[in-house]
Amino acid sequence: MRAEKVGNSSLGGYEDKPEYYVAAYIWPSCHDDPMGNEVLWPEGTGEWEIIKKGNPRFDGHYQPKVPLWGYELDNDPKVMERWINAATDHGINTFIFDWYWFNNGPFLESCLNDGFLKANNNRKMNFYIMWADHDVARNYWNVHRYKEDDSRLWNGAIDWENFKIVVKRVIDQYFKQPNYLKLDGMPVFSVFSLDNLINTFGSLEETRKGLDYFREEVKNNGFRGLHIQLMTGGNPNEDFQKKIEALGINSLTLYNWGGPHREDYIQWGTESMERLQEWSDAVSIPYFPNASIGWDDTPRFPHKTKKDVVHYNQSPQSFATFLQKAKEYCDKHPEQPKLITVYAWNEWVEGAYLLPDMKYGFDYLNAVKDVIIEGKYERYKK
């Protein structure tokens, strides 16, 4: 993986610019968050409480998932130091942290603030945040506690007053970090839900005003501008395209391959690659490819069965082939940064994680290394 030294702004210092940004999502749920403890996970270990209760739904179904390194808390800087070393040794050079703002305040922020930012080796990696502005039902993150109660626990949309607080917070706490990912000198701010982003302001026109306010505040703090990234889903459509154009969105990607979740991993990935090409053809801004490890959210949903789990043909080798396809897509689009998003670093509860476990060991990490560092999946050349 070739890298070069590039100058950045006074707020960015110098950093290694890799040929490929391989960016794995971190779901920061496995620590004792105060608000999470109060309404979701009282045992003090965050969502480990739910992950441990996973149970097999069919013959050969691997549940519960068992981490090789034990049930570590993700806001421990020593844990994060081990994660950073494992990531960078295997070709992952960027973490994307899911980031939340519920009930007029942050949620699950300690993983980033106390874990990653206090890790002695965090400068080995870039990072950026993805505002996970989705709604949350009571029984979504702890069905054992709330049973059939699917009433709203938190709303993803906020208001102008909170948005201004968020803007100042992310600029001061994160954008000013020297290893915060900046593309063309602009910090990357990713947003999960376009609908809730618009709900925050009430209309498309007001949303543009809100994003322009964000852009100006970023410039006032010494940056060239703001790179706003959105998650997509499904196939491209005219309504979505008009909205992203009106808002001046800079890039698109996926959190994961999304639905329909096929039982056959290869079918799931193949269909996602077809949608990737459709999006690439439909939009004029960069669309960054995604490589997803799997899908198995049965620990959250007692009613789900075999048909809801991606399990046929799922393996580290199959994942590597799709990561290679994402890499080749980047090579075919030299006009945009070579950024690949990976689902995920530690989505244990949804069956998608690079971290070593008791079934695969380091196989998924080695799959990334084979593709990104060793080039073992390049087309054969004499």
C-alpha positions in Angstrom: 0.0 0.0 0.0 1.9 3.0 -1.3 1.9 6.2 0.8 3.3 9.6 0.4 3.8 12.6 2.8 1.5 15.4 2.0 1.2 18.8 3.6 -2.1 19.8 5.3 -3.4 23.0 6.8 -2.0 24.3 10.1 -4.9 22.4 11.7 -4.0 19.2 10.0 -0.2 19.0 10.2 1.4 16.3 8.1 0.0 12.9 7.6 0.6 9.8 5.5 -1.7 9.8 2.5 -2.3 6.2 1.5 -3.1 5.1 -2.0 -6.4 3.7 -0.7 -8.3 4.9 2.3 -9.8 1.7 3.8 -12.3 2.9 6.3 -14.0 0.5 8.7 -17.1 1.5 10.6 -17.1 1.4 14.4 -20.4 0.8 16.3 -19.4 2.2 19.7 -21.9 0.4 21.9 -19.8 -1.8 24.1 -19.1 0.4 27.1 -21.0 1.8 30.1 -22.6 4.9 28.6 -24.7 6.8 31.3 -27.8 7.2 29.1 -27.4 3.7 27.7 -27.1 2.3 31.2 -30.3 4.1 32.3 -32.6 3.0 29.5 -31.0 0.2 27.6 -28.1 -1.9 29.1 -28.0 -1.8 33.0 -25.3 -4.4 33.4 -22.6 -1.9 32.6 -21.0 -3.5 29.5 -23.2 -1.8 26.9 -24.5 -4.0 24.1 -22.3 -7.0 25.1 -25.3 -7.7 27.3 -27.4 -8.4 24.2 -24.6 -10.0 22.0 -24.0 -12.7 24.7 -27.7 -13.7 24.5 -27.6 -14.5 20.8 -28.9 -18.0 20.1 -28.8 -20.3 17.0 -31.9 -20.2 14.8 -30.9 -23.1 12.5 -28.4 -25.9 12.2 -24.9 -24.5 11.9 -25.9 -20.9 12.9 -23.0 -19.3 14.7 -24.5 -17.6 17.7 -23.6 -16.2 20.0 -20.6 -14.5 18.4 -17.5 -14.9 20.7 -14.7 -12.4 20.4 -11.1 -13.8 20.5 -9.9 -11.0 22.8 -12.9 -11.3 25.2 -15.7 -8.8 26.0 -13.5 -5.7 26.0 -14.9 -2.2 26.6 -14.5 0.0 23.5 -13.8 3.1 25.5 -10.6 1.7 27.1 -7.6 3.3 25.4 -5.5 0.1 25.9 -8.2 -1.8 24.0 -8.2 0.8 21.3 -4.4 0.7 21.0 -4.6 -3.0 20.2 -7.4 -2.3 17.7 -5.3 0.4 16.0 -2.3 -1.9 15.7 -4.4 -4.7 14.3 -6.1 -2.4 11.8 -3.0 -0.8 10.5 -1.0 -4.0 10.3 -3.7 -5.4 8.0 -4.4 -2.5 5.7 -7.2 -0.6 7.5 -6.0 3.0 7.9 -9.2 4.8 8.8 -12.0 4.3 11.4 -15.5 5.8 10.9 -17.2 6.3 14.3 -21.0 6.1 14.4 -21.9 9.3 16.3 -25.2 10.1 18.0 -27.0 13.1 19.4 -30.1 12.1 21.4 -32.1 14.0 24.0 -30.1 17.2 23.5 -26.8 15.5 24.1 -24.2 13.0 22.9 -24.7 9.2 23.2 -22.0 6.5 23.0 -19.3 9.2 22.5 -16.9 7.7 25.1 -15.5 5.1 22.6 -14.1 7.9 20.5 -13.3 10.5 23.2 -11.9 8.2 25.9 -10.9 5.2 23.7 -9.5 6.3 20.4 -8.4 9.9 21.2 -6.6 8.8 24.3 -4.9 5.8 22.7 -1.1 6.5 22.5 -0.9 5.3 18.9 -4.0 6.9 17.5 -2.0 9.0 15.0 -1.3 5.9 13.1 -4.8 6.2 11.7 -7.2 8.7 10.2 -10.7 8.8 11.6 -14.0 10.6 10.9 -17.5 10.5 12.2 -20.8 9.4 10.7 -23.8 11.2 12.3 -26.2 8.3 12.9 -29.3 10.4 12.9 -31.8 7.6 12.7 -34.8 7.0 15.0 -34.6 4.4 17.7 -37.5 2.2 19.0 -37.4 1.0 22.6 -37.1 -2.7 21.7 -34.5 -2.2 18.9 -31.4 -2.2 21.1 -32.7 -4.3 23.9 -35.7 -6.5 23.0 -35.2 -8.5 26.3 -36.0 -5.4 28.3 -38.8 -3.9 26.1 -40.3 -7.0 24.6 -43.0 -5.9 22.1 -42.7 -2.2 22.9 -41.6 -0.6 19.7 -42.6 2.9 20.7 -40.0 5.7 20.0 -37.1 5.9 22.5 -35.2 8.6 20.6 -35.7 10.8 17.5 -32.8 11.2 15.1 -33.9 14.6 14.0 -32.9 17.5 16.2 -33.6 21.3 16.0 -31.6 24.4 15.0 -30.4 25.1 18.6 -29.0 21.6 19.0 -27.6 21.7 15.4 -25.5 24.7 16.3 -24.2 22.9 19.4 -23.4 19.9 17.3 -21.5 22.0 14.7 -19.3 23.6 17.3 -18.7 20.3 19.1 -17.6 18.3 16.1 -15.4 21.2 14.8 -13.7 21.7 18.2 -13.5 18.1 19.4 -12.8 16.3 16.1 -12.1 18.3 13.0 -9.2 20.0 14.7 -7.5 16.7 15.4 -4.5 16.3 13.1 -5.6 12.8 12.0 -9.2 13.7 11.3 -9.8 12.7 7.7 -9.7 15.6 5.3 -10.3 15.2 1.6 -8.8 18.1 -0.4 -8.3 19.9 2.9 -11.9 19.5 3.9 -13.0 17.5 7.0 -15.4 14.7 6.1 -18.7 14.7 7.9 -20.9 11.7 7.1 -24.7 11.6 7.6 -26.8 8.4 7.9 -30.3 9.6 7.2 -31.1 12.3 4.6 -34.8 12.2 5.6 -34.0 13.0 9.3 -31.5 15.6 8.2 -34.3 17.4 6.4 -36.7 16.8 9.3 -34.1 18.6 11.5 -34.7 21.8 9.6 -38.3 21.3 8.3 -37.7 21.7 4.5 -35.1 21.2 1.8 -34.5 25.0 1.6 -33.9 25.3 5.4 -31.7 22.3 5.3 -29.5 24.0 2.7 -29.3 27.0 5.0 -28.3 24.7 7.9 -25.5 23.0 5.9 -24.3 26.4 4.6 -24.1 27.6 8.2 -22.0 24.4 9.0 -19.8 25.1 6.0 -19.1 28.7 7.0 -18.3 27.7 10.6 -15.8 25.2 9.3 -14.2 27.8 7.1 -14.1 30.3 10.0 -12.0 27.7 11.8 -9.3 27.6 9.2 -10.4 24.8 6.9 -10.9 25.0 3.1 -14.5 23.8 3.5 -16.6 20.9 4.6 -17.0 17.6 2.8 -20.5 16.3 3.5 -21.1 12.6 2.8 -24.4 10.8 2.7 -25.4 7.2 3.0 -27.6 5.8 0.3 -29.8 2.7 0.0 -31.5 0.8 -2.8 -31.4 2.0 -6.4 -30.9 5.6 -7.5 -34.0 7.7 -7.9 -34.8 11.2 -9.2 -36.1 12.6 -5.9 -32.9 11.7 -4.0 -30.7 13.0 -6.8 -32.5 16.3 -6.8 -32.2 16.6 -3.0 -28.4 15.9 -2.9 -27.9 18.4 -5.7 -29.9 21.1 -3.9 -27.9 20.5 -0.7 -24.5 20.5 -2.3 -23.6 17.0 -1.0 -20.0 16.1 -1.8 -20.0 12.3 -1.9 -22.1 9.2 -1.3 -21.4 5.7 0.1 -23.1 2.9 2.1 -23.1 1.9 5.7 -23.6 -1.7 4.4 -24.9 -3.4 1.3 -28.4 -3.2 2.8 -31.5 -5.0 1.7 -32.7 -7.2 0.4 -30.6 -9.4 2.6 -30.0 -12.6 0.6 -29.2 -15.8 2.3 -26.4 -16.3 -0.2 -23.5 -13.9 0.5 -22.3 -14.0 -3.1 -25.8 -13.0 -4.4 -26.0 -10.2 -1.8 -22.7 -8.8 -2.8 -23.2 -9.2 -6.5 -26.5 -7.3 -6.4 -24.9 -4.6 -4.3 -22.1 -4.2 -6.9 -24.8 -3.8 -9.6 -26.4 -1.1 -7.6 -23.0 0.6 -7.1 -22.7 0.9 -10.9 -26.2 2.2 -11.2 -25.4 4.9 -8.6 -22.1 5.7 -10.2 -23.8 6.2 -13.6 -26.6 8.3 -12.1 -24.7 10.9 -10.0 -22.0 13.4 -10.8 -20.3 13.4 -7.3 -18.0 10.6 -6.0 -19.7 7.4 -4.9 -17.4 5.5 -2.7 -17.7 1.7 -2.8 -18.5 -0.5 0.3 -17.4 -4.0 1.2 -19.7 -5.7 3.7 -18.7 -8.8 5.8 -22.2 -10.2 6.6 -25.6 -9.7 8.1 -27.0 -11.5 11.1 -29.0 -9.3 13.5 -30.8 -12.1 15.2 -29.6 -11.2 18.7 -31.9 -8.1 18.4 -34.9 -9.9 17.0 -36.2 -13.1 18.5 -38.6 -13.7 15.6 -36.0 -13.8 12.9 -35.0 -17.1 11.3 -32.7 -18.6 8.7 -34.2 -16.6 5.8 -33.2 -13.3 7.5 -29.5 -14.2 7.8 -26.8 -14.0 5.2 -25.0 -17.3 5.6 -24.5 -19.3 2.4 -21.1 -18.8 0.8 -20.1 -16.4 3.6 -16.3 -16.6 4.2 -13.2 -14.4 4.5 -12.3 -15.4 1.0 -15.7 -14.3 -0.4 -15.4 -11.0 1.4 -11.9 -10.6 -0.1 -13.2 -10.9 -3.6 -15.7 -8.1 -3.1 -13.2 -6.0 -1.4 -11.0 -6.5 -4.5 -14.0 -5.4 -6.6 -14.3 -2.2 -4.5 -10.6 -1.6 -5.0 -10.9 -2.1 -8.8 -13.8 0.4 -8.8 -11.6 2.9 -7.2 -8.9 2.4 -9.8 -11.5 3.0 -12.5 -12.4 6.3 -11.0 -9.1 8.3 -10.7 -11.1 11.5 -10.5 -12.1 10.8 -7.0 -10.2 9.8 -3.8 -9.7 6.0 -3.4 -11.9 5.6 -0.4 -13.5 2.2 0.5 -15.9 1.9 3.4 -16.0 -1.4 5.2 -18.9 -2.8 7.2 -17.6 -3.2 9.8 -14.9 -3.2 12.5 -17.0 -4.4 15.3 -20.7 -4.9 14.5 -20.9 -8.1 16.5 -24.6 -7.7 17.0 -25.2 -7.5 13.2 -22.7 -10.2 12.3 -20.2 -8.0 10.6 -16.8 -7.5 12.2 -13.1 -7.6 11.3 -12.0 -8.1 14.8 -10.8 -11.7 15.5 -13.2 -14.2 17.0 -13.3 -17.8 18.1 -14.5 -19.1 14.7 -12.5 -17.2 12.1 -9.6 -16.0 14.2 -7.7 -13.3 12.1 -9.1 -14.5 8.8 -11.1 -11.4 8.0 -8.2 -9.1 8.9 -5.9 -11.2 6.8 -8.4 -11.0 3.9 -8.0 -7.2 4.0 -4.2 -7.5 4.1 -4.3 -9.9 1.1 -6.2 -7.5 -1.0 -4.9 -4.1 0.1 -1.3 -4.7 1.2 -0.2 -7.9 -0.6 -2.2 -7.5 -3.8 -3.0 -11.2 -3.9 -6.3 -10.7 -5.7 -5.0 -8.5 -8.5 -5.8 -9.8 -12.0 -3.2 -12.3 -13.1 -0.2 -10.9 -15.0 2.7 -12.8 -16.5 
